[in-house]
Amino acid sequence: STGGGGGAAGAISQDLIQSMLAGMAAGGGAAAMRGPDLRNVLTGDTVKPLLQTDAFKQHFDDDVKPHLPDGIDKPADVEELVRSPQFQQALGQFSAALESDELPSILAQLSLPPPSDEDTAAAAAGRISGTELFLRALIKKHGGGDGGDKKDA
């Protein structure tokens, strides 16, 4: 089904992303142009409540499991994966890449929409981090367009 297959999963993802954005804002301050290290945001403790939701469990086999490594067969395995040193190392590298000049390439490789001209200018001025641009792209593609703090100029 092309239309609403990701409804509940999309809502969960948007809630998680909104939570991450809120966490970034709370921890912001002087380092506003550099996003948080995703290793401090995506932890076993932060994903555990998501993994326990009925909606996540309902969508796990069809929408999540195909994107996971072999051997990750149930939601509890995802928590273990997120806690692993290998995942955390890769997440740190991804976090650094989001704050580099590679962000447009990363968005394109992941089939995510490019940032708006307004967001690009804000990032260049140090008002938005690459991590926030990435999360905004996820929301734009999967979370339902006009939610959140996005301003209509």
C-alpha atoms as one frame of an Amber mdcrd trajectory, in Angstrom:
protein
   0.000   0.000   0.000   1.498   3.234  -1.145  -0.475   5.662   0.995  -0.585
   5.348   4.744   1.464   2.246   5.528   3.764   4.128   7.887   1.028   5.940
   9.836   1.698   4.789  13.392   5.386   4.189  12.748   5.651   7.668  11.219
   4.007   9.190  14.277   6.411   7.369  16.587   9.353   8.486  14.516   8.145
  12.074  14.542   7.690  11.967  18.324  11.202  10.579  18.749  12.661  13.187
  16.418  10.749  16.003  18.122  12.095  14.736  21.447  15.640  14.796  20.062
  15.158  18.340  18.776  13.843  19.408  22.175  16.864  17.815  23.834  19.161
  19.670  21.461  17.492  22.968  22.291  17.749  22.325  26.028  21.434  21.508
  25.805  22.211  24.214  23.238  23.696  27.459  24.449  27.027  28.618  23.082
  27.578  25.493  20.977  24.417  26.117  18.957  26.095  25.656  15.583  27.366
  22.188  16.458  24.715  19.566  17.018  24.779  17.051  19.821  26.831  13.919
  19.553  24.155  11.403  18.616  25.795   8.892  20.961  24.402  11.049  23.765
  20.930  11.162  22.200  20.362   7.672  20.804  21.080   5.404  23.750  19.604
   2.180  25.008  17.777   4.197  27.638  16.226   6.567  25.099  15.123   3.859
  22.661  13.772   1.447  25.276  10.414   3.266  25.769   9.915   3.424  21.981
  10.692  -0.275  21.588   8.055  -1.148  24.178   5.167   0.611  22.420   2.463
  -1.467  20.778   2.836   0.552  17.582   6.554  -0.261  17.316   5.925  -3.940
  17.999   3.133  -3.951  15.401   5.395  -2.450  12.708   8.623  -4.217  13.682
   8.510  -7.213  11.317   7.399  -5.358   8.179   8.838  -1.849   8.600  11.893
  -2.129  10.858  13.384  -5.608  10.734  14.223  -5.534   6.984  16.606  -2.620
   7.689  18.432  -4.302  10.565  21.427  -6.632  10.572  20.847 -10.395  10.586
  20.150 -11.720  14.053  18.131  -8.704  15.201  14.829 -10.534  15.452  12.866
  -8.762  18.180  12.599  -5.255  19.638  14.794  -6.165  22.632  17.598  -6.997
  20.182  17.440  -3.407  18.910  18.144  -2.075  22.395  21.130  -4.413  22.682
  22.365  -3.271  19.257  22.081   0.409  20.216  24.109  -0.284  23.363  26.903
  -2.059  21.463  30.290  -0.330  21.142  30.286  -0.878  17.360  26.942   0.875
  16.925  27.988   3.717  19.211  31.246   4.154  17.264  29.371   4.256  13.947
  26.851   6.681  15.427  29.688   8.969  16.539  31.113   8.941  13.017  27.691
   9.665  11.548  27.203  12.495  14.035  30.515  14.048  12.973  29.598  13.651
   9.292  26.319  15.510   9.858  28.315  18.492  11.090  30.645  18.425   8.090
  30.395  19.608   4.518  29.139  16.116   3.687  25.592  16.791   4.901  24.060
  17.474   1.444  25.590  14.246   0.137  24.325  12.294   3.166  20.790  13.622
   2.676  20.884  12.713  -1.020  22.240   9.194  -0.344  19.422   8.612   2.138
  16.812   9.981  -0.312  15.984  12.793   2.097  14.929  16.237   0.898  17.580
  18.951   0.827  17.303  21.729   3.411  15.294  24.797   2.488  17.179  27.927
   1.493  16.147  29.441   4.832  17.557  26.475   6.777  20.742  26.451   4.701
  21.276  30.130   5.487  20.566  29.521   9.181  23.094  26.674   9.228  25.703
  28.838   7.488  25.123  31.512  10.148  25.484  28.947  12.939  21.868  29.057
  14.091  21.054  25.452  13.087  23.292  22.410  13.339  23.716  19.761  10.682
  22.082  17.313  13.068  18.987  19.489  13.252  18.908  19.811   9.457  19.083
  16.013   9.214  16.255  15.564  11.716  14.156  18.181   9.925  14.673  16.272
   6.665  13.468  13.066   8.356  10.371  14.835   9.646   9.716  16.395   6.250
   9.923  13.033   4.492   8.391  10.712   7.072   6.706  12.760   9.762   4.195
  14.784   7.841   5.346  18.085   6.433   4.349  21.179   8.335   4.612  20.156
  11.981   7.041  21.469  14.555   8.873  24.763  14.674   9.137  25.297  10.951
   8.432  28.902  10.011   6.592  29.962   6.909   8.441  33.034   5.654
